[in-house]
Each structure stands twice: as structure tokens, then as C-alpha cells.
Amino acid sequence: MRWLDVGQIDDMGRMNSPIHHLDARAKLIVTLAFIVVVMSFDRYAISALTPFFLFLAVLIAAARLPMAPLLRKLLLAAPFAVLVGAFNPFFDHQPVLQIGGWTISGGWISFTNILLRFVLTVGAALVLLATTGMYRLCAALEQLGVPPIFVTQLLFLYRYLFVISDEGAQMVRSVRMRSGVRGLSFREYGGLVGHLLMRSLDRAERVHQAMLTRGFDGNIRRLDSRRFGLSDALFLIFCLSVFIVARSWNLAEHLGRLLN
Amino acid sequence: MHMADALISPTMGGTLWAASAGLIAYCARKVRASAAEHLTPLMGVLGAFIFASQMINVAIPGTGSSGHLSGGLILAILLGPYAAFLVIASVLVVQALFFADGGLLALGCNIFNMGFFAAFVAYPLIYRPLARDEYNTPRAWGASLLAAIVALQLGAFGVVLETTMSGITDLAFSSFALLMQPIHLGIGLVEGLATAAVVAFVGNARPEVLSVRLAPTRSRSLRPVYIGLIAVTVLIGGVASWFASTRPDGLEWSLEKITGETELAAPAEGAHDRLAAIQERSAIMPDYDFKSAPAEGEESPNWPAVGAGTSVSGIVGGAMTMGIAILIGLAVRMGARSRERTVG
């Protein structure tokens, strides 16, 4: 079940490594910059994108993240981009490349380009979460100027995601036990989901009361008051300059030329 | 209809990021101003509820398949447009981060497509005036159905527009639209019925729940949002079309690098030009300028070409879409009002 994986990536955020210790703001900005730079390549770029894999690989290695769960996530998310991209070879027959006896059309090049973009952008987002964790990421959002009310309810959402999903799973299981795998009619569905909704509302009410008695005033206070340090600044500057270099020059091609 | 980063251009992603960020700031201010801060735990828990509800599937009659809530409309009914928009946005944030459903830069597009149309078009312009405060009446079911269908059609159209304007995929606008709109007609139907079923049940069991929402007191208070929408439409239509039509020689350039010639022996004329034009949309930094810069030091040749002619078509297209949306809204509103008169 995909719900079980959710916590796994977040748990990785509590691991201990130099990358995990970096300020969440620096990592968030670097990740967004990475995605923008990858997206800015033209649709036939392939070799120029490859150096960016190095960045992900270095981060994953330095953060000592396990590969299997990350790859599983990546595959789960793949269908939409692959499906839309898979139309390109059908529409674009422009021959652009000849390798041996094979003529490769522009469509296949741009399809490959979409797949590379997909792996890079989704991979970057996963690595960000796996090296930061949801709480520090939300704190970074607030420090970067996202409205506190938005961040607070995002944290609530995340906190209760597991609790209420468990309740939902229980309801589904009990329905299955009593009526088999038969589909629910809209009336039955309304009753079931309606009950889940009312339980959620009750829970929200209880949670709010409990928080009020503990002095909740609408803001969640962060305990870690980490400063944006020198290492964070260096990380930020280093990554951004690497992106600029890799965007301006096709490093893979230069390497190829060097080897020839 | 979650869009992935791999399929959109940075221009498109950035524009809609700005639009969605603006809307989030605006909604956050509205919620805060209403002094309804008890709403924050409620909003978070309801966001979690949307996820949990997606574990429960409803059978779609006659098809053998099943569907579930995507949640935009029911959140708007429970919380009102402002708080609902924030919750939809955070549901999408969690989906992007934890499920890799939609990318981080595409988040702006996704929040706009799924949040804006549900919270600020379908709910206030269609659901509210039609259903009024009824639940579990044919009127409420009809309102829910219509609101969900309109929200999903507009959202799907947004996906089509943003994807084809980004130009990463070769899928033509019309064929992509023909693919997306009918599918989302079906999804909208299920969404509408499922929403109505839940609202009917909760309304019967505990009617007071349906009145916690933070509804706009007068429809006039939504005006800044609509002005924002107009600005975004003009911005996308105008700006994106500059990027779309500059220097249609990107393919030649890449061909030159590969084959040593500017053109292949037998280029397919129409397709070639079209592709070359589309390709340029995705490039935000023209890298060949960077490369030639040290050698020649020349200025980057008019990029983006801010031409009146090219952006006119974008603005016209955007204006037409907006016009259709507004007309639908007005028609529904007038229909509701005349019915009110005959009833009352």
C-alpha cells in the first residue's frame, strides 16, 4: 500500500549525514534552482542533461540514502509523464541522428529527453524530502515567507494523514469483511465517507480543544533555532555555480571530445 | 490531472507559481482577517481526510470500474473558498513531495488547475447559488454534479493549455484536448455524485457541520480574485507567446551540430517549421548565445521578441477562454435567480 511508503521517505529525513545537517532553506532553494535549470533545456537535449545526474548521485551518496525506496517512488510516479511523452515518437518523424544503420527520429530524442527530465526533477524532490524531513521543510517554508497559517495547516495535514488514513483503512477492511469486494453504491459511499468525515471533524475539534488548553495561539513554535551558517552559504553558492556552468556548457560533450 | 515537471517549460511553471503563490497569500490573509484561526486544525485534518477518503472507492454504475473523491468541491462546501483553496494547495504539496504526483515547479499549475477552478469558480458561481443551503434534494445533487463537471473541465483545459504551450510534448492542442476533456467529463460526473452523496449524508446526520464554512458574505468580496485571474490570463497569453515565436531555428542549430549541415536532405517542410517553433518555447536561456558570447561578444538577438503580433493571438485565445468561463458563470447565476423568483 502506498500509504506505508509515505513515512519511509520522511523517516530518512531524520538520518545523520552532512547533507542532513545543512539548513533546509539552502536545500530547498538549491532543489528549486536545479529543477528550473533542468526544465530550461531544450527538448532535444540529452547529453547536456547527463551531468545533472551526477549532482543527484553525489547528494544521495553523501546523505547515505538507500536507493531502493527512492527508485520505487520514482517508478510509481512515472506513468503520466511516460504516457504523454510516448506520443512524441509518433508525431515527430524528423530524422536527426544516424547511428550505424539506424535512423533516429526527433520524436525518440525528445521522448528520451522527457524521461531524463522526469527522473531528474522527481529525483530532486525526493532527495530534498529524504534529506530534510517534513517538519524542517515546513519550517523553511515559513522562514522563506510562506504565510504561517498555510504552513501550520500543512503540518496538521501531515500529522493527521497517518491517523485518519488508518481509520479509513479500518473502515474499508470492515466493509470488505461484511460484504465482500462488491463495489459501493453512491448512497453507501456517502455513508461511509460521511462517517469518516464526521470522525475527522470530531478529531479536529478534540485536537483544537487540547491545544487550546496548552496555550495554542494559532502559531506553531519551532524549537530548533538554527542559523543560516557558513557551510549552508557555501553549499548554496557551490551548487548554484555548478548549475550555471553545466547549463552554459555541455559538459558531457566536452568530456567526449576530450576522450576522442 | 497532476502535471509533471518534465512536461512544462520554466516560463509556464514560473507564471503559475506566481499566480498560485499570490492566491495563497490572499487566502491566508482572508482566513486570518476572519479571526477564524480555530480553522487551522480543522483545515489540516480535513486535508488528511481527503487523502484517507481516497482509499474508499465507489462503484461507477455500468462500467465495472471505480472512482473516488479528488476533494476540491467538498472542501469548498465545508470550509468556503479561501480556506478550501489553502487546503487543496497543501494536499497537492503533500502529493508532490510524498507521492511524486506532480512536480515541484508544476505545483503552481496543479494548485491553479485544481484549486482555483473548484474554490473560486465552481463553488461560488455554481454550487452556492444553485444549491443554496440545501442538501440531499435533487437541487443539491444537480448543483454538485454541475459544479464538479465545470471545475474538472476547466481544470483539464488548463492542463491541456499549459502543456501544449510549454511545447515539450508533440501532442497537438486539439488531440490532447480531445483526450482530456471527455475523460474529465466522466471524472467530473463521479466527483459530483460522490460529493453530493457525502454532503447529503453529513447534512442529514449533523447539519451544523455544513455551516462552519467561511463563506464570502457578498459575492463582491471575490472581486480581487477575478481581477487576478484576468491578469494571469493576459500574462500567460501575452508573455508565453513571445517565448513561443522567437528564433525558430533551434532545430537547425541542433541539426548543424549533429550533421554538420543546416538542413537535412529532405526536410518535411511544415512539420519542421512547426517543431522548430515549438522547441524554442522550452528554452529560457538561449545557450547558443552563451557559447558565441566569448568569441563574438555580440548582443543576444532580440530575445524574447516582444512583438505585438505574436502576443495578440495568445491574448485573444486567453480572452476567449475567460469569456466562456464567465458566460457559464453568468448563465448559471441568472438561471438560479430566475428559479428563485418562481419558487419564492
Boltz contact constraints between the chains, C-beta under 6 A:
constraints:
  - contact:
      token1: [A, 6]
      token2: [B, 98]
      max_distance: 6.0
  - contact:
      token1: [A, 35]
      token2: [B, 5]
      max_distance: 6.0
  - contact:
      token1: [A, 35]
      token2: [B, 104]
      max_distance: 6.0
  - contact:
      token1: [A, 35]
      token2: [B, 105]
      max_distance: 6.0
  - contact:
      token1: [A, 36]
      token2: [B, 10]
      max_distance: 6.0
  - contact:
      token1: [A, 39]
      token2: [B, 10]
      max_distance: 6.0
  - contact:
      token1: [A, 40]
      token2: [B, 10]
      max_distance: 6.0
  - contact:
      token1: [A, 40]
      token2: [B, 284]
      max_distance: 6.0
  - contact:
      token1: [A, 40]
      token2: [B, 285]
      max_distance: 6.0
  - contact:
      token1: [A, 42]
      token2: [B, 250]
      max_distance: 6.0
  - contact:
      token1: [A, 42]
      token2: [B, 279]
      max_distance: 6.0
  - contact:
      token1: [A, 42]
      token2: [B, 282]
      max_distance: 6.0
  - contact:
      token1: [A, 42]
      token2: [B, 283]
      max_distance: 6.0
  - contact:
      token1: [A, 43]
      token2: [B, 168]
      max_distance: 6.0
  - contact:
      token1: [A, 43]
      token2: [B, 279]
      max_distance: 6.0
  - contact:
      token1: [A, 43]
      token2: [B, 282]
      max_distance: 6.0
  - contact:
      token1: [A, 44]
      token2: [B, 254]
      max_distance: 6.0
  - contact:
      token1: [A, 73]
      token2: [B, 100]
      max_distance: 6.0
  - contact:
      token1: [A, 77]
      token2: [B, 100]
      max_distance: 6.0
  - contact:
      token1: [A, 80]
      token2: [B, 4]
      max_distance: 6.0
  - contact:
      token1: [A, 81]
      token2: [B, 4]
      max_distance: 6.0
  - contact:
      token1: [A, 81]
      token2: [B, 6]
      max_distance: 6.0
  - contact:
      token1: [A, 84]
      token2: [B, 7]
      max_distance: 6.0
  - contact:
      token1: [A, 84]
      token2: [B, 169]
      max_distance: 6.0
  - contact:
      token1: [A, 87]
      token2: [B, 171]
      max_distance: 6.0
  - contact:
      token1: [A, 88]
      token2: [B, 170]
      max_distance: 6.0
  - contact:
      token1: [A, 91]
      token2: [B, 170]
      max_distance: 6.0
  - contact:
      token1: [A, 92]
      token2: [B, 170]
      max_distance: 6.0
  - contact:
      token1: [A, 97]
      token2: [B, 258]
      max_distance: 6.0
  - contact:
      token1: [A, 114]
      token2: [B, 6]
      max_distance: 6.0
  - contact:
      token1: [A, 117]
      token2: [B, 6]
      max_distance: 6.0
  - contact:
      token1: [A, 118]
      token2: [B, 6]
      max_distance: 6.0
  - contact:
      token1: [A, 121]
      token2: [B, 5]
      max_distance: 6.0
  - contact:
      token1: [A, 121]
      token2: [B, 6]
      max_distance: 6.0
  - contact:
      token1: [A, 121]
      token2: [B, 103]
      max_distance: 6.0
  - contact:
      token1: [A, 122]
      token2: [B, 100]
      max_distance: 6.0
  - contact:
      token1: [A, 125]
      token2: [B, 104]
      max_distance: 6.0
  - contact:
      token1: [A, 129]
      token2: [B, 97]
      max_distance: 6.0
  - contact:
      token1: [A, 147]
      token2: [B, 25]
      max_distance: 6.0
  - contact:
      token1: [A, 147]
      token2: [B, 28]
      max_distance: 6.0
  - contact:
      token1: [A, 149]
      token2: [B, 28]
      max_distance: 6.0
  - contact:
      token1: [A, 149]
      token2: [B, 31]
      max_distance: 6.0
  - contact:
      token1: [A, 149]
      token2: [B, 32]
      max_distance: 6.0
  - contact:
      token1: [A, 150]
      token2: [B, 24]
      max_distance: 6.0
  - contact:
      token1: [A, 150]
      token2: [B, 28]
      max_distance: 6.0
  - contact:
      token1: [A, 150]
      token2: [B, 86]
      max_distance: 6.0
  - contact:
      token1: [A, 152]
      token2: [B, 40]
      max_distance: 6.0
  - contact:
      token1: [A, 153]
      token2: [B, 40]
      max_distance: 6.0
  - contact:
      token1: [A, 153]
      token2: [B, 43]
      max_distance: 6.0
  - contact:
      token1: [A, 153]
      token2: [B, 44]
      max_distance: 6.0
  - contact:
      token1: [A, 154]
      token2: [B, 90]
      max_distance: 6.0
  - contact:
      token1: [A, 156]
      token2: [B, 41]
      max_distance: 6.0
  - contact:
      token1: [A, 156]
      token2: [B, 44]
      max_distance: 6.0
  - contact:
      token1: [A, 157]
      token2: [B, 44]
      max_distance: 6.0
  - contact:
      token1: [A, 157]
      token2: [B, 47]
      max_distance: 6.0
  - contact:
      token1: [A, 157]
      token2: [B, 48]
      max_distance: 6.0
  - contact:
      token1: [A, 157]
      token2: [B, 90]
      max_distance: 6.0
  - contact:
      token1: [A, 160]
      token2: [B, 45]
      max_distance: 6.0
  - contact:
      token1: [A, 160]
      token2: [B, 48]
      max_distance: 6.0
  - contact:
      token1: [A, 161]
      token2: [B, 48]
      max_distance: 6.0
  - contact:
      token1: [A, 161]
      token2: [B, 51]
      max_distance: 6.0
  - contact:
      token1: [A, 164]
      token2: [B, 48]
      max_distance: 6.0
  - contact:
      token1: [A, 164]
      token2: [B, 49]
      max_distance: 6.0
  - contact:
      token1: [A, 164]
      token2: [B, 52]
      max_distance: 6.0
  - contact:
      token1: [A, 165]
      token2: [B, 52]
      max_distance: 6.0
  - contact:
      token1: [A, 168]
      token2: [B, 52]
      max_distance: 6.0
  - contact:
      token1: [A, 168]
      token2: [B, 55]
      max_distance: 6.0
  - contact:
      token1: [A, 172]
      token2: [B, 55]
      max_distance: 6.0
  - contact:
      token1: [A, 172]
      token2: [B, 56]
      max_distance: 6.0
  - contact:
      token1: [A, 183]
      token2: [B, 59]
      max_distance: 6.0
  - contact:
      token1: [A, 183]
      token2: [B, 66]
      max_distance: 6.0
  - contact:
      token1: [A, 184]
      token2: [B, 58]
      max_distance: 6.0
  - contact:
      token1: [A, 184]
      token2: [B, 59]
      max_distance: 6.0
  - contact:
      token1: [A, 186]
      token2: [B, 58]
      max_distance: 6.0
  - contact:
      token1: [A, 186]
      token2: [B, 193]
      max_distance: 6.0
  - contact:
      token1: [A, 186]
      token2: [B, 197]
      max_distance: 6.0
  - contact:
      token1: [A, 189]
      token2: [B, 58]
      max_distance: 6.0
  - contact:
      token1: [A, 189]
      token2: [B, 197]
      max_distance: 6.0
  - contact:
      token1: [A, 190]
      token2: [B, 197]
      max_distance: 6.0
  - contact:
      token1: [A, 190]
      token2: [B, 198]
      max_distance: 6.0
  - contact:
      token1: [A, 190]
      token2: [B, 200]
      max_distance: 6.0
  - contact:
      token1: [A, 190]
      token2: [B, 201]
      max_distance: 6.0
  - contact:
      token1: [A, 191]
      token2: [B, 201]
      max_distance: 6.0
  - contact:
      token1: [A, 192]
      token2: [B, 56]
      max_distance: 6.0
  - contact:
      token1: [A, 193]
      token2: [B, 53]
      max_distance: 6.0
  - contact:
      token1: [A, 193]
      token2: [B, 56]
      max_distance: 6.0
  - contact:
      token1: [A, 193]
      token2: [B, 198]
      max_distance: 6.0
  - contact:
      token1: [A, 194]
      token2: [B, 198]
      max_distance: 6.0
  - contact:
      token1: [A, 194]
      token2: [B, 201]
      max_distance: 6.0
  - contact:
      token1: [A, 194]
      token2: [B, 202]
      max_distance: 6.0
  - contact:
      token1: [A, 197]
      token2: [B, 49]
      max_distance: 6.0
  - contact:
      token1: [A, 197]
      token2: [B, 202]
      max_distance: 6.0
  - contact:
      token1: [A, 200]
      token2: [B, 45]
      max_distance: 6.0
  - contact:
      token1: [A, 200]
      token2: [B, 49]
      max_distance: 6.0
  - contact:
      token1: [A, 203]
      token2: [B, 45]
      max_distance: 6.0
  - contact:
      token1: [A, 204]
      token2: [B, 41]
      max_distance: 6.0
  - contact:
      token1: [A, 204]
      token2: [B, 42]
      max_distance: 6.0
  - contact:
      token1: [A, 204]
      token2: [B, 45]
      max_distance: 6.0
  - contact:
      token1: [A, 207]
      token2: [B, 41]
      max_distance: 6.0
  - contact:
      token1: [A, 208]
      token2: [B, 38]
      max_distance: 6.0
  - contact:
      token1: [A, 208]
      token2: [B, 41]
      max_distance: 6.0
  - contact:
      token1: [A, 218]
      token2: [B, 37]
      max_distance: 6.0
  - contact:
      token1: [A, 248]
      token2: [B, 290]
      max_distance: 6.0
